[in-house]
Structures are given as structure tokens and as C-alpha cells.
Amino acid sequence: MSTGDDYVTASDRALEDTYEPPMSIAEYIDRAFEQPSIAAHASKYLLQAIEAAGTRTVVEEGEEKERYRFFDDPYNDGEHAVLGNTDVLNSFVDDLRSIAAGRGKHEKILWFDGPTATGKSELKRCLVNGLREYSKTEAGRRYTVEWNVAAAEGSSRGLSYGDDLGGEDETDWYESPVQVHPLSVLPESVRADLLAEMNDGVDSDVPVRVEERLDPFSREAYDYLEERYRREGRDDLFSAIADSRHLRVKNYVVDVGQGIGVLHSEDDGSPKERLVGSWMHGMLQKLDSRGRKNPQAFSYDGVLSQGNGLLTIVEDAAQHADLLQKLLNVPDEGTVKLDKGIGMDVDTQLVIISNPDLEATLNQHADRQGMDPLKALKRRLDKHEFTYLTNLSLETELIRRELTGETAVWTAESYDELADQIRQPVTVSVKRASDRLTDREFAPHAIEAAALYSVVTRLDDEDLPTGLDLVDKAVLFDRGYLQEGDTRRDAEEFEFATDPKDGTHGIPVTYTRDVLADLLHEDTDRHHADLPVEDVLMPRDVLNAMVENLVSAPVFSTGERTEFESRVAQVKNHVFDAQEQDVVDAMLHDSTVDEATVAEYVEHVYAWETDESIVNDRGEREEPDPLKMKVFEVEHLGRFDETEYEGDEPSDAVADFRREKIITALNRHAWEHRDEDFAIEDVDLAAIPVVQAVLESNDWDDVRRTYEDLEPSQWDDPPSGTETADLKEKTVDAMVDLQGYSEASAELTSRHVMGQVAYRWD
């Protein structure tokens, strides 16, 4: 067992690589030439932090996209990951790259807009978390300067933010209150030459730019030291000012208040107070300012002061609409004023976050056209619109996060792996009236059902291609293709609206979360002699509750309620199909065609088409066996019957099937792997759709052939000793062992499925 000392030691180790000793300005410059990234300006640093985390491939809206892992909140195990909206985030990064490189948009304020519960607040937290953790790494070091004027010979003067007017040793050092860039200390012409030389040696499309002057607080120290040494007649004036006794470069950990400024909805005060801070009148009297306002007496607690050097976020921007016009000159001119005579240069990336109410505020004078007083502001805002998730897997992941606190971001090598995560059950411990903790189970497909219904309410049904419904569209968006038997249709084969409305309205995840949370505390009207079925929440329970609660939810209009209610039926059908397939697969789990049998069939078909022989188990060459191919096609594929063969020889229809479905897929595989030595045994059988269907799916015809005496109508309580009783036991065991069901949820699911099957069995 670990001790308190062990955790203290671990904390020491966690911090030992975060900070480094202060250095002189000359040492910093040398290091910047070795590692130019440490001198990055605000937008370039933010871009570096995002790119440092790398990318991964995702499928959204049916298309493969590269996604920046930074937005998965990797430093914090995904706690504040932004799920989905990859196009929006990529567009944001593209804008950052243009701004950082000076290619345009430098005058823009980046604006994230969208309905509630679409991930905007998570974006803010993700940015803060990611930048904080990146700044702790060697590659992400962030630097500013600190001053000591008390060390000037004969000086009794000190710098201060408050009542302490200076002491001795380390207490005399004061950091720039706005994280000013170290290179701002250099004279402008010298800095320009330095940056030109530095950028010449960097292979990057984003050069380092440092254009701001020293902040007023640092300027106060600089001017005092310059005046003192100039009067002494020093000819190495800058060296005297920048002596390590007076000026040091130190690294700092980026966080809210230091490199990141966040203005919340509840923050108040005058525009100047919210933007840069306020004068401390008591300090003005204490400081010897010779009749002027001393910048040491300024609070520097405004959002731009805190965010100088990196990032400024205005959250719930509609609450600060009066402030937005005051920000117009910041990205363009890079300056604000503490007072009429005291300006402060600012290097920060401005980001505002809002719900749609800000857009309503901005458009309040739109009918005045050219006389719109907000026209200039609207022109400066570069809008990035977050929408509700339209991917089933992402919405499932989000609902699980909301219910259980899970934070790990889902990644998968294939969609089959992802589909398995989507269907998984969820168990939540809740306290009942008796103060007893009870495990409530959302059965397999229950969370999937809630997610699918949520997504379906968000999809535009006006651009549906013929033959598709909204569930098909949801599956297409999530998987990238639709599979019907052995026919696969990829997303690019379908045409949807060029200006889609998908994700702009629908059921928010907060509604779904609240409905499911309430269900956990409600009693279910079901009982079983041996199993706790009353603790199981089935997909139909979830969907019924989501529809029933629409009436009382104030966030939906009457029209929305009607529209959403009309869409639940197709979701119920889809979920039932999934449950039905689970039951069939469980029934036949030990009867499925093994991969070796499938491989043998493919090998014989390939040899049949190419007039080649095959090598048997004894190492002898022989002709492909027409009987083996026929048996496989009749019994396993179920595509043909005896009438379509003359003896064992295939009819034209069977021959066409072999060529079109098997050989074509093999030829495609050979073409895709044409740089390799093609061999039939190297073929991925799952690459052949018709073969994949054999490997992965069963149907009721297979059940009928295997269990001739099955009576679905007896499933609830089958007579002992019957095939139905034996099959039920086997099926429930397989659902528990192989598919993630509990005994109770397997009992309920199989009853539900067999109850429907009984109607059509005979």
C-alpha cells in the first residue's frame, strides 16, 4: 500500500520537468535559435499545441476524415473531449494556420456558435487542458520576463502589484503581469533582424512573428533602468538594463489567468474592467508617480490581460454583446488602452463562444442594411457552427459519458469493433428508497436505441434518396456504407443536400440523459420467479420514455414533438432487428460455417474459373470439386436449390453468381494488392461481401433447418425435455457468454423476439 510520502515523491517527479531555472535574455535567444518553437507568437503556439498531438482517421457523415487528437483531450484521458464536429474543428485549425502565417484573417474573431449541448463548453475546457499540459512539455515551453529594479546600485525603488513595495533577493523579482514575450525587450530594429535570421533557418510555412511592445508594467521597469544607467553615462545601455540582476526569462505553465483569459457570463464591470483590468486607487497614492498614473497600480485582471500571449475566450458571448465591439481593434491593431495615455499591445487569439441567441442580437438591425450599426462587428466574426452529433457511435459514446462518467475516447480498427461498443449494455448503481444500492442494467442495444433515436430526430428527411429512410441515413453516416445481403453501397454513391440541415435541430443529449436518469429510479412492471428482470431497462423502455416525455419538455415546440414522435417507429424496427439477430446468432453459435470451409469453397471457385487445379491435403493436384461447390451454395449460402444444377454442374445462373460475386471480388483484391505476389490463400475472406455474409449472419431458415421441432409459441415457459426447452437454455447461455447480456436481459430479449417470431413461424 502506498504511503503519503510516496504520493509526495510522485508529485515532485510530476513537477520536476515542468519548470526550469530562469535564464538571461541572451541564453533565451540562443535557445530560440536552436528551438524556434519556444518563441512562437500566440496563434502559432496554439497551432503547434494542436498539431503536436497528431491526427487519427474517423468516419463522420459517411466520409473518412482526419481528426486532430488534441480535441480528444488526450492529456486528460478524454475527460473533456469534443465528440464529432470534426469538419468544424478542422476549419478552425485552418483559420489558425492562416492567421499564424499572416496569410489572412488576422483581423477576424473566431466564433463558435451552436445550440446547447453540442460540445462548445467542452471545447473551451479541452483548449485549457491541452494548452496547460502542452506547456509542461519540453516542446511546449512558454516564456515571459521578470524584473528587479531594486538591484540597481543605490536604488531604494521597487516594483509592486500591491502593498509590498519591494524587499530583498527573490522577493524583488516581479513577473510581467501579462506574460509579455521575451523578445519584446529588444529594440524593434534588432528584433526584426533576429526574427528574419531565425525564420530563414526554419522550414515552416508559419514564421515566428513578435510585433508587440513591452507591456506598461515592464515598460515602467525598463524606463526606470534606462534612465538610471543613461544618467551614469553607460555606453552599453541595453546590456545594463538586461543584466541578469535586472531581467530574467522564465517559463510558466499556461492556465486560466496566465496565458489564457476566459470571460464568463457572470463576469461584470465596465468594458475596460472586463477587457484589461482596473486602477487600484490606493496604490496610486503609495507609488511615487510624479503626478501620473503608474502602471504598477493597475490590476491587469481583465480577460485580455490574462489571455495575452496565447488565447482569449469570451464564453456565453451574448451576455457580453456590448463588449464585442470594443474588441474590434484587438485582432487588427493588436492594442488596447489601460488609460487615455497608456496603451498595451496584445498578442492573443480571440475566440468567442455562444448559443444562437448571439446571432439574434447581431441581426437585430439587419433590416437597416447599410445603416446596420453592427455591420462592422459581423464582418469581423468568423463563424464556426457546432451542430448536434449525427453519428450513432459518437452519440452512444456521449450518452454513456453523461450517464457513467466514462471518459476514454472510443477508437476502433474496424467498424465491426465499433459496432460492438455501440450495442454494449450499461450497468449503473442507484440508491433505492430503502437506502440499498441496486444495479440497474440498460440491456444491450438500449443505449444504442436512445442514441439512434436522438440522431434520427436531427437528420433532414427532405434529401433522402429513394429507398432510404432516416435510420439508413444514420447508419450510412456512421459506417460509411450500407450493406444489404451481399450488396454494399458506399456513401459517395448517394446524393444529399449540398447545404444540409442535419444536426441543426433535434433532441439534445441533455434531454436523453435526463430521461434515462429518471428511468433508473422508476419501477418496471415485470417479474420473474428466478431472475431480477425488474432491474433491467430494455430498448423499448428507453424509446417509450423518450417519446412520452416530449410532451412535458419545454424545449420542444408542438411541431417538433409531432415530428419526433413520428420517427420513433423506424428506430424500434431497427433495434428489434438487432435483437432478433442476437437471438438467431446465439441459437446457431455452434452451427456457423467455419472459415476453413468458406476458404475451401473460394479456392475451388477460383480454380474452376481459371481452369487450374488445386492441391489437396495429401499434396496432390486435383480438379476443383463441383459437388463441394454445389453443397456450399445450396446449404450454406442458401442461394440455390437442386433444380439449378444438372447433376453437380452449375446452371448459367449459378455460374454468373460465381463470376460476379466471388471472382470479381477476388480480382478487385488482386488489383488492390497488385504490388504483392497474389496468392488465393492470402485473400481476406471478409473482403468478399457474399462470403462475409456467410461468415457473419444467420437467419430463421437456418434455425428451421437445424431445429425442426422448435415451437416459438412455447418459448416463455417451454415444456421440459422438449427441443424448445433445450434450445432456450443454450440460447440464453450463449447470449450471456458471447454477447454481453445478463441472464435477466437475455431472458427478456429472447422472449420479446420469440413472441414476435411466433406469429409468423407457421
C-alpha positions in Angstrom: 0.0 0.0 0.0 1.3 3.5 -0.9 2.1 6.0 1.8 1.7 9.7 1.9 5.4 10.1 1.3 5.1 8.0 -1.9 2.5 10.5 -3.3 4.6 13.5 -2.3 7.5 12.0 -4.1 5.4 11.2 -7.2 4.2 14.9 -7.1 7.8 16.0 -7.0 8.6 13.9 -10.1 5.5 15.3 -11.9 6.7 18.8 -11.4 10.5 18.4 -11.8 10.4 18.6 -15.6 7.8 21.3 -15.7 9.9 24.2 -14.5 13.4 25.2 -15.3 15.8 27.8 -13.8 15.5 31.4 -15.1 17.9 32.4 -17.8 19.3 35.6 -19.2 17.9 37.2 -22.4 21.0 36.1 -24.3 20.6 32.5 -23.2 16.9 32.6 -24.3 17.8 33.9 -27.7 20.4 31.2 -28.2 17.8 28.6 -27.2 15.3 30.2 -29.5 17.6 29.7 -32.5 18.0 26.1 -31.5 14.3 25.6 -31.0 12.3 28.4 -32.7 9.0 26.9 -31.4 9.6 28.4 -28.0 9.5 31.9 -29.5 6.1 31.3 -31.2 3.5 34.0 -31.2 0.0 33.3 -29.8 -1.7 31.8 -32.9 1.4 29.8 -33.9 1.8 28.4 -30.4 -1.9 27.3 -30.3 -1.4 25.7 -33.7 1.7 23.9 -32.5 -0.1 22.5 -29.5 -2.9 21.2 -31.6 -0.6 19.6 -34.2 1.7 18.1 -31.6 -1.0 15.6 -30.6 -1.2 14.2 -34.1 -4.3 13.0 -36.0 -6.4 10.0 -36.5 -8.9 8.8 -39.1 -12.6 9.0 -38.3 -15.9 8.5 -40.3 -18.4 11.3 -39.9 -21.4 12.0 -42.2 -20.3 8.9 -44.1 -16.9 10.3 -45.0 -13.4 9.5 -43.8 -11.8 12.5 -42.2 -8.5 13.3 -40.5 -9.2 14.5 -36.9 -6.8 16.3 -34.6 -6.3 14.2 -31.5 -5.9 17.4 -29.5 -9.7 17.7 -29.5 -9.9 14.3 -27.9 -8.4 15.8 -24.8 -5.6 13.2 -24.8 -3.7 14.7 -21.9 -6.7 14.1 -19.6 -7.8 10.7 -20.8 -10.5 12.2 -22.9 -12.3 13.9 -19.9 -13.3 16.9 -22.0 -13.1 15.5 -25.5 -15.1 17.3 -28.2 -17.0 14.5 -29.8 -17.8 14.9 -33.5 -17.9 18.2 -35.4 -14.5 17.3 -37.0 -15.1 19.5 -40.1 -15.8 22.5 -37.8 -12.6 21.9 -35.8 -10.5 21.3 -38.9 -11.8 24.6 -40.3 -10.8 26.3 -37.0 -7.3 24.9 -37.4 -7.1 26.0 -41.0 -8.1 29.5 -39.9 -5.4 29.4 -37.2 -2.8 28.4 -39.8 -3.8 31.4 -42.0 -3.7 33.8 -39.0 -0.4 32.4 -37.7 1.2 32.6 -41.1 0.0 36.1 -41.7 -1.8 35.0 -44.9 -5.2 36.5 -43.9 -8.0 36.5 -41.3 -5.7 38.2 -38.8 -8.5 40.8 -38.3 -11.0 38.1 -37.5 -12.5 37.0 -34.2 -13.1 33.3 -34.4 -16.7 32.5 -33.3 -18.1 29.1 -32.3 -21.9 29.1 -32.5 -24.5 26.4 -32.0 -27.3 25.0 -29.9 -26.8 24.0 -26.3 -25.2 20.6 -25.6 -23.2 20.5 -28.8 -19.8 20.5 -27.2 -18.9 24.2 -27.2 -18.1 24.3 -23.4 -16.2 21.1 -23.8 -14.1 22.8 -26.5 -13.2 25.6 -24.0 -12.2 23.0 -21.4 -10.3 21.0 -24.0 -8.3 24.1 -25.1 -7.4 25.0 -21.5 -6.5 21.4 -20.6 -4.5 20.8 -23.8 -2.6 24.1 -23.6 -1.8 23.7 -19.9 -0.4 20.2 -20.4 1.5 21.1 -23.6 3.2 23.9 -21.9 4.6 21.4 -19.4 6.4 19.6 -22.1 9.9 20.3 -23.5 8.5 21.2 -26.9 5.8 23.4 -25.5 7.7 25.6 -23.1 6.2 29.1 -22.8 8.3 32.0 -21.6 8.0 35.6 -20.2 10.2 38.0 -18.4 10.5 39.2 -14.8 12.2 42.4 -13.5 14.2 43.6 -10.5 14.9 47.3 -10.3 15.8 47.2 -6.6 19.2 45.6 -7.7 20.2 48.9 -9.4 23.1 50.3 -7.4 21.9 52.8 -4.8 18.2 52.2 -5.7 15.6 52.2 -3.0 12.8 51.7 -5.5 10.9 48.5 -6.0 8.2 47.1 -8.3 4.9 46.0 -6.9 1.4 44.8 -7.7 0.1 45.6 -4.2 1.1 46.8 -0.8 4.6 45.3 -0.9 6.8 47.9 -2.4 9.9 45.6 -2.7 12.2 43.7 -0.4 15.4 41.8 -1.0 16.6 38.9 -3.0 13.9 36.9 -4.8 11.1 39.0 -3.3 12.3 41.8 -5.5 11.5 39.9 -8.7 8.2 40.7 -10.4 6.9 38.8 -13.5 5.2 40.7 -16.3 1.6 40.6 -15.3 0.5 39.9 -18.9 3.0 37.3 -19.9 4.9 39.6 -22.3 7.0 37.9 -24.9 10.8 37.9 -24.0 11.8 39.2 -27.4 9.6 42.3 -26.8 12.5 43.6 -24.7 14.7 44.1 -27.7 14.7 47.3 -29.7 12.3 47.0 -32.6 15.0 47.0 -35.4 17.2 44.5 -33.6 14.2 42.2 -33.0 13.3 42.4 -36.7 16.8 41.3 -37.7 16.7 38.5 -35.2 13.4 37.2 -36.4 14.5 37.4 -40.1 17.5 35.3 -39.3 15.5 32.8 -37.2 12.8 32.3 -39.8 15.4 31.9 -42.6 16.6 28.8 -40.8 13.2 27.3 -40.3 11.4 25.0 -42.8 7.9 26.1 -42.0 5.1 28.0 -43.7 4.3 29.7 -40.4 7.1 32.1 -39.4 7.6 33.4 -35.9 6.2 36.9 -35.5 6.7 39.1 -32.4 5.3 42.6 -33.0 4.1 43.7 -29.6 6.0 46.2 -27.4 6.7 45.7 -23.7 3.6 45.8 -21.5 3.2 49.0 -19.4 4.3 47.3 -16.2 7.5 46.0 -17.8 8.0 49.4 -19.6 7.9 51.1 -16.2 10.9 48.9 -15.1 12.7 49.2 -18.4 12.3 53.1 -18.5 13.5 53.4 -14.9 16.6 51.3 -15.5 17.3 53.1 -18.8 17.1 56.5 -17.2 19.3 55.5 -14.3 22.1 54.0 -16.5 21.8 56.7 -19.1 22.5 59.3 -16.4 25.5 57.3 -15.3 26.8 57.6 -18.9 26.8 53.9 -19.7 27.6 53.2 -23.3 26.3 49.6 -23.1 22.9 50.8 -22.1 20.9 47.8 -23.2 23.4 45.4 -21.6 23.0 47.3 -18.3 19.2 47.2 -18.5 19.1 43.5 -19.5 21.7 42.4 -17.0 20.6 39.2 -15.2 20.4 41.2 -12.0 17.5 43.1 -13.5 16.0 41.0 -16.2 15.3 37.2 -16.4 13.5 35.0 -18.7 11.3 32.3 -17.0 9.0 29.7 -18.2 5.4 29.4 -16.9 2.7 26.9 -17.1 -0.2 28.1 -19.3 -3.5 28.2 -17.4 -6.6 30.4 -17.0 -5.3 33.7 -15.8 -1.8 33.2 -17.2 -1.8 33.0 -21.0 -5.5 32.0 -21.2 -8.2 34.5 -20.5 -11.8 33.3 -20.0 -14.7 35.8 -19.7 -17.7 34.1 -18.2 -21.3 35.1 -18.4 -21.4 36.1 -14.8 -18.4 38.4 -15.0 -19.4 42.1 -14.7 -17.9 45.5 -14.6 -17.3 48.3 -17.1 -16.0 47.3 -20.6 -12.5 48.4 -19.6 -12.5 46.3 -16.4 -13.6 43.2 -18.2 -11.1 43.7 -21.0 -7.9 44.8 -19.3 -8.5 45.4 -15.6 -8.8 48.5 -13.4 -6.8 51.1 -11.5 -6.1 50.4 -7.8 -6.5 53.9 -6.4 -4.9 53.1 -3.0 -1.8 52.0 -4.8 -1.7 55.2 -6.9 -1.3 57.2 -3.7 1.5 54.9 -2.4 3.6 54.8 -5.5 5.8 57.8 -6.4 4.3 58.5 -9.8 5.1 62.2 -10.1 1.6 63.2 -10.9 1.0 60.5 -13.5 -0.7 57.1 -13.4 1.8 54.4 -12.6 1.1 51.1 -14.5 2.2 49.3 -11.3 -1.1 50.4 -9.8 -3.1 48.6 -12.4 -4.8 45.2 -11.6 -4.3 43.5 -15.0 -7.1 41.1 -14.3 -9.1 41.7 -17.4 -9.7 38.9 -20.0 -7.2 40.3 -22.5 -4.5 40.8 -19.8 -4.9 37.2 -18.7 -5.0 35.9 -22.2 -2.1 37.9 -23.6 0.5 35.6 -25.1 -1.9 32.9 -26.2 -5.7 32.7 -26.0 -8.7 34.8 -25.0 -12.1 33.2 -24.8 -15.4 35.0 -24.3 -17.9 32.4 -23.1 -21.6 32.9 -23.4 -20.8 35.8 -25.7 -24.4 37.1 -25.9 -24.0 38.2 -22.3 -21.1 40.4 -23.4 -22.5 41.8 -26.7 -21.7 45.3 -25.5 -18.1 44.2 -25.2 -17.6 42.7 -28.7 -17.5 46.0 -30.5 -14.7 47.1 -28.1 -12.7 44.1 -29.3 -12.8 45.1 -33.0 -9.3 46.7 -33.0 -7.6 44.0 -30.9 -7.0 41.4 -33.6 -6.3 44.0 -36.3 -4.2 46.5 -34.4 -3.2 44.3 -31.5 -3.5 47.0 -28.9 -5.8 48.2 -26.1 -5.6 51.0 -23.6 -5.3 51.0 -19.8 -6.0 54.7 -19.8 -6.1 57.6 -22.3 -2.3 57.9 -22.3 -1.3 54.3 -21.6 -1.6 51.7 -24.3 -0.9 48.0 -24.1 0.0 45.7 -27.1 -1.8 42.4 -27.0 -0.9 39.2 -28.8 -3.8 36.8 -28.3 -6.0 34.6 -30.3 -9.6 35.7 -29.8 -12.3 33.1 -29.6 -15.9 33.7 -28.7 -18.5 31.0 -27.8 -22.2 31.5 -28.0 -25.6 29.9 -28.3 -27.8 31.1 -31.3 -29.1 34.0 -29.2 -26.0 36.0 -30.1 -26.8 35.8 -33.7 -30.3 37.1 -33.0 -28.7 40.1 -31.2 -26.3 40.7 -34.1 -29.1 40.7 -36.6 -31.5 43.0 -34.7 -30.7 45.8 -37.1 -30.3 43.7 -40.2 -33.4 45.4 -41.9 -31.5 48.6 -41.9 -29.0 47.1 -44.4 -26.2 49.7 -45.0 -27.1 51.6 -41.8 -26.7 48.5 -39.6 -24.6 49.7 -36.6 -23.4 46.1 -36.0 -22.2 45.6 -39.6 -18.5 46.1 -38.8 -18.7 43.6 -36.0 -20.5 41.0 -38.0 -17.8 41.3 -40.7 -15.1 40.6 -38.2 -16.7 37.5 -36.8 -15.6 34.3 -38.5 -18.4 31.8 -37.7 -17.8 28.1 -37.0 -21.1 26.4 -36.3 -21.3 23.4 -33.9 -24.2 21.0 -34.6 -25.7 18.1 -32.8 -24.0 14.8 -33.4 -25.3 12.9 -36.4 -23.1 9.8 -35.9 -24.6 6.9 -33.9 -21.3 5.8 -32.4 -20.5 9.3 -31.2 -23.9 9.9 -29.7 -23.8 6.5 -28.0 -20.4 7.4 -26.5 -21.7 10.8 -25.4 -24.7 9.3 -23.6 -22.5 6.8 -21.8 -20.3 9.6 -20.7 -23.2 11.5 -19.4 -24.6 8.5 -17.5 -21.5 6.9 -16.2 -18.7 9.4 -16.3 -16.6 7.3 -18.7 -14.0 9.5 -20.4 -11.9 7.3 -22.7 -12.4 8.2 -26.3 -13.6 5.4 -28.5 -11.2 4.2 -31.2 -11.5 1.1 -33.3 -9.6 -0.7 -36.0 -12.8 -1.5 -37.8 -16.5 -0.6 -37.8 -17.3 -4.1 -36.5 -15.3 -3.3 -33.4 -17.1 0.0 -33.0 -20.5 -1.6 -33.6 -19.7 -4.0 -30.7 -19.1 -1.0 -28.4 -22.3 0.7 -29.6 -24.5 -2.3 -28.6 -22.9 -2.9 -25.2 -25.1 -2.8 -22.0 -24.5 -0.3 -19.2 -24.9 -1.0 -15.5 -25.5 1.8 -13.1 -25.7 1.5 -9.3 -28.6 3.6 -7.9 -29.8 4.0 -4.3 -33.4 3.0 -3.8 -35.8 4.2 -1.1 -34.5 1.6 1.3 -31.0 3.1 1.0 -30.0 -0.1 -0.7 -27.7 0.1 -3.8 -29.2 -1.6 -6.7 -27.6 -2.4 -10.1 -29.9 -1.3 -12.9 -29.0 -2.7 -16.3 -29.6 -0.9 -19.6 -29.8 -4.1 -21.7 -27.7 -4.5 -24.9 -28.9 -2.1 -27.6 -30.8 0.1 -25.0 -28.2 3.0 -25.1 -27.8 2.4 -28.8 -31.6 2.8 -29.2 -31.6 6.1 -27.3 -28.6 7.3 -29.4 -30.1 6.2 -32.7 -33.4 7.9 -31.9 -31.6 11.1 -31.0 -29.7 11.1 -34.2 -32.7 10.3 -36.3 -34.5 13.4 -34.9 -31.6 15.5 -36.1 -31.5 14.4 -39.7 -33.0 16.2 -42.6 -35.6 14.0 -44.3 -36.0 16.2 -47.4 -32.9 15.0 -49.1 -33.4 11.2 -48.7 -32.5 9.2 -51.8 -35.2 6.9 -53.0 -35.4 3.7 -51.0 -33.7 5.1 -47.8 -35.2 6.0 -44.5 -33.7 8.1 -41.7 -32.3 5.0 -40.0 -30.5 4.1 -43.2 -29.1 7.6 -43.4 -27.9 7.4 -39.8 -26.2 4.1 -40.4 -24.6 5.4 -43.6 -23.3 8.5 -41.8 -21.8 6.4 -39.0 -20.4 3.4 -41.0 -19.8 5.0 -44.4 -21.7 2.4 -46.3 -24.9 0.3 -46.4 -24.8 -3.5 -46.6 -27.9 -5.3 -48.0 -27.1 -9.0 -48.3 -24.0 -9.2 -50.5 -24.5 -5.7 -51.9 -22.5 -2.9 -50.5 -23.3 0.8 -51.3 -20.7 3.4 -50.2 -21.7 6.8 -49.0 -20.4 8.5 -52.2 -23.0 6.7 -54.2 -25.7 8.7 -52.5 -26.5 12.4 -53.1 -27.6 14.5 -50.2 -28.3 18.2 -49.9 -25.3 20.5 -50.6 -26.5 22.7 -47.7 -27.6 20.1 -45.2 -29.7 20.9 -42.2 -28.5 17.7 -40.4 -27.7 18.4 -36.8 -29.2 21.9 -36.6 -32.2 20.7 -34.6 -33.4 17.6 -32.8 -33.2 16.1 -29.3 -30.2 17.3 -27.3 -28.1 14.9 -25.3 -29.2 16.6 -22.1 -32.8 15.6 -22.7 -31.8 12.0 -23.3 -29.6 11.9 -20.3 -32.3 13.2 -18.0 -34.9 10.7 -19.3 -32.5 7.8 -18.8 -31.5 9.0 -15.4 -35.2 9.2 -14.4 -35.8 5.7 -15.7 -33.1 4.4 -13.4 -35.2 5.3 -10.4 -38.6 4.1 -11.8 -40.0 0.7 -11.1 -40.7 -1.6 -14.1 -43.8 -3.7 -14.2 -42.2 -7.1 -14.9 -41.4 -10.1 -12.7 -39.7 -13.4 -12.9 -39.5 -16.3 -10.4 -35.7 -16.5 -10.5 -34.3 -13.5 -12.4 -34.2 -9.8 -11.4 -35.9 -8.7 -14.6 -37.4 -5.7 -12.8 -33.9 -4.2 -12.7 -33.5 -4.4 -16.5 -34.3 -1.5 -18.8 -35.0 -2.6 -22.3 -34.6 -0.7 -25.6 -38.3 -0.3 -25.9 -38.5 1.1 -22.3 -36.0 3.7 -23.3 -37.7 4.7 -26.6 -41.2 4.8 -25.0 -39.9 7.1 -22.2 -38.2 9.4 -24.7 -41.4 9.8 -26.7 -43.7 10.1 -23.6 -41.5 12.9 -22.1 -41.6 15.0 -25.2 -45.0 16.4 -24.1 -43.7 17.8 -20.9 -40.3 19.0 -22.1 -40.4 22.8 -22.5 -37.6 22.9 -25.0 -39.7 21.4 -27.9 -42.4 23.1 -29.9 -45.6 21.4 -30.8 -44.4 20.9 -34.3 -41.1 19.3 -33.1 -42.9 16.9 -30.8 -45.1 15.7 -33.6 -42.1 15.3 -35.9 -40.0 13.5 -33.4 -42.9 11.1 -32.4 -43.4 10.1 -36.0 -39.7 9.0 -36.3 -39.6 6.5 -33.4 -41.2 3.6 -35.2 -38.4 3.1 -37.7 -35.9 3.2 -34.8 -37.9 0.5 -32.9 -37.9 -1.7 -36.0 -34.1 -1.3 -36.5 -33.4 -2.1 -32.8 -35.7 -5.1 -32.9 -33.9 -6.4 -36.0 -30.6 -6.2 -34.0 -32.1 -8.0 -31.0 -33.5 -10.6 -33.4 -30.1 -11.2 -35.0 -28.6 -11.6 -31.5 -31.1 -14.4 -30.7 -30.6 -16.2 -34.0 -26.8 -16.0 -33.7 -27.0 -17.3 -30.1 -29.2 -20.2 -31.3 -26.7 -21.1 -34.1 -23.4 -20.1 -32.5 -22.0 -23.6 -32.7 -23.5 -24.3 -36.1 -22.0 -21.4 -38.0 -19.9 -22.2 -41.1 -16.2 -22.2 -40.1 -13.8 -20.1 -42.0 -11.9 -23.1 -43.3 -15.0 -24.4 -45.1 -15.5 -21.0 -46.7 -11.9 -20.7 -47.7 -12.1 -24.1 -49.4 -15.2 -23.1 -51.4 -13.5 -19.8 -52.5 -10.4 -21.8 -53.6 -12.4 -24.3 -55.6 -14.4 -21.4 -57.3 -11.2 -19.6 -58.2 -9.7 -22.8 -59.7 -13.0 -23.6 -61.6 -12.9 -20.1 -63.2 -9.2 -20.1 -64.1 -9.1 -23.8 -65.3 -6.5 -24.6 -62.7 -6.0 -27.5 -60.3 -5.8 -27.3 -56.6 -3.6 -29.0 -54.1 -5.4 -31.4 -51.7 -4.5 -32.3 -48.1 -2.1 -35.1 -49.4 -0.2 -32.6 -51.5 -1.7 -34.0 -54.7 -3.1 -31.9 -57.5 -6.7 -32.4 -58.5 -9.5 -30.7 -60.3 -11.9 -28.4 -58.4 -14.8 -30.5 -56.9 -18.2 -29.5 -58.4 -20.0 -31.3 -55.5 -18.3 -29.3 -52.8 -19.2 -26.0 -54.5 -22.8 -27.1 -55.0 -23.2 -28.2 -51.4 -21.8 -24.9 -50.1 -24.1 -22.9 -52.4 -27.2 -24.8 -51.5 -26.8 -25.5 -47.8 -24.6 -22.7 -46.6 -25.3 -19.8 -48.9 -29.0 -20.8 -49.4 -28.9 -19.1 -52.8 -29.8 -22.0 -55.0 -31.6 -25.4 -54.9 -31.1 -28.7 -56.7 -33.1 -27.6 -59.7 -30.4 -25.2 -60.7 -27.8 -27.8 -61.3 -27.5 -30.6 -63.8 -26.1 -33.2 -61.6 -23.3 -31.3 -59.9 -22.7 -28.9 -62.9 -23.9 -25.3 -62.3 -26.6 -23.6 -64.4 -25.9 -20.3 -66.1 -27.4 -18.5 -63.1 -25.0 -20.3 -60.7 -22.0 -19.7 -63.0 -22.9 -16.0 -63.3 -23.2 -15.8 -59.5 -19.7 -17.3 -59.0 -18.2 -14.9 -61.5 -20.0 -11.7 -60.4 -19.9 -12.2 -56.6 -16.8 -14.3 -56.0 -14.4 -13.9 -58.8 -15.0 -10.1 -59.2 -14.2 -9.6 -55.5 -11.1 -11.7 -55.8 -9.9 -9.7 -58.9 -10.6 -6.5 -57.0 -8.5 -7.8 -54.1 -5.7 -8.8 -56.5 -5.8 -5.3 -58.1 -5.6 -3.6 -54.8 -2.6 -5.7 -53.8 -1.0 -5.7 -57.2 2.4 -4.8 -55.8 2.5 -8.0 -53.9 2.7 -11.6 -55.1 -1.0 -12.5 -55.3 -2.0 -15.9 -53.8 -5.5 -17.1 -53.2 -4.6 -18.1 -49.6 -3.7 -14.5 -48.8 -7.2 -13.2 -49.6 -9.1 -11.7 -46.7 -12.4 -13.6 -47.0 -14.3 -10.7 -45.3 -13.4 -8.6 -48.4 -15.9 -10.6 -50.4 -19.4 -9.4 -49.4 -21.3 -12.6 -50.2 -18.7 -14.6 -48.2 -18.7 -12.1 -45.3 -22.5 -12.6 -45.1 -22.0 -16.4 -44.8 -19.4 -15.9 -42.0 -21.3 -13.3 -40.0 -25.0 -13.8 -40.4 -27.7 -16.5 -39.8 -31.4 -16.4 -40.4 -34.6 -18.1 -39.4 -34.3 -20.5 -42.3 -31.1 -21.8 -40.8 -32.8 -22.1 -37.4 -35.7 -24.1 -39.1 -33.3 -26.5 -40.8 -31.3 -27.0 -37.6 -34.2 -27.3 -35.1 -37.1 -28.8 -36.8 -39.1 -29.3 -33.6 -38.8 -25.7 -32.3 -42.1 -24.2 -31.1 -41.6 -20.4 -30.6 -45.0 -20.0 -29.0 -43.7 -22.1 -26.1 -40.6 -20.1 -25.5 -41.7 -18.2 -22.4 -42.2 -21.5 -20.4 -41.3 -24.4 -22.6 -42.1 -28.0 -21.5 -39.1 -29.8 -20.1 -37.5 -32.4 -22.3 -38.5 -30.6 -25.5 -36.2 -29.3 -28.2 -37.6 -25.8 -27.4 -36.5 -26.1 -23.7 -33.1 -27.3 -24.6 -32.6 -24.6 -27.3 -33.8 -21.8 -24.9 -31.2 -22.8 -22.3 -28.5 -23.0 -24.9 -29.6 -19.6 -26.4 -29.7 -17.8 -23.1 -26.3 -19.2 -22.1 -24.8 -18.1 -25.4 -26.3 -14.6 -25.1 -24.7 -14.3 -21.7 -21.3 -15.8 -22.5 -20.8 -14.3 -26.0 -23.0 -11.2 -26.4 -22.7 -9.3 -23.0 -26.3 -10.0 -21.8 -27.1 -10.8 -18.2 -29.4 -13.7 -17.7 -32.3 -11.4 -17.0 -31.8 -9.2 -20.1 -31.2 -12.4 -22.2 -34.5 -13.8 -20.9 -36.4 -10.6 -21.7 -34.8 -10.1 -25.1 -35.3 -13.7 -26.3 -39.0 -13.6 -25.0 -39.6 -10.4 -26.9 -38.1 -11.7 -30.1 -39.7 -15.2 -30.0 -43.1 -13.6 -29.2 -42.9 -11.8 -32.5 -41.5 -14.7 -34.4 -44.3 -17.0 -33.2 -46.8 -15.0 -35.2 -45.1 -15.9 -38.5 -43.4 -19.2 -37.7 -46.0 -21.5 -39.3 
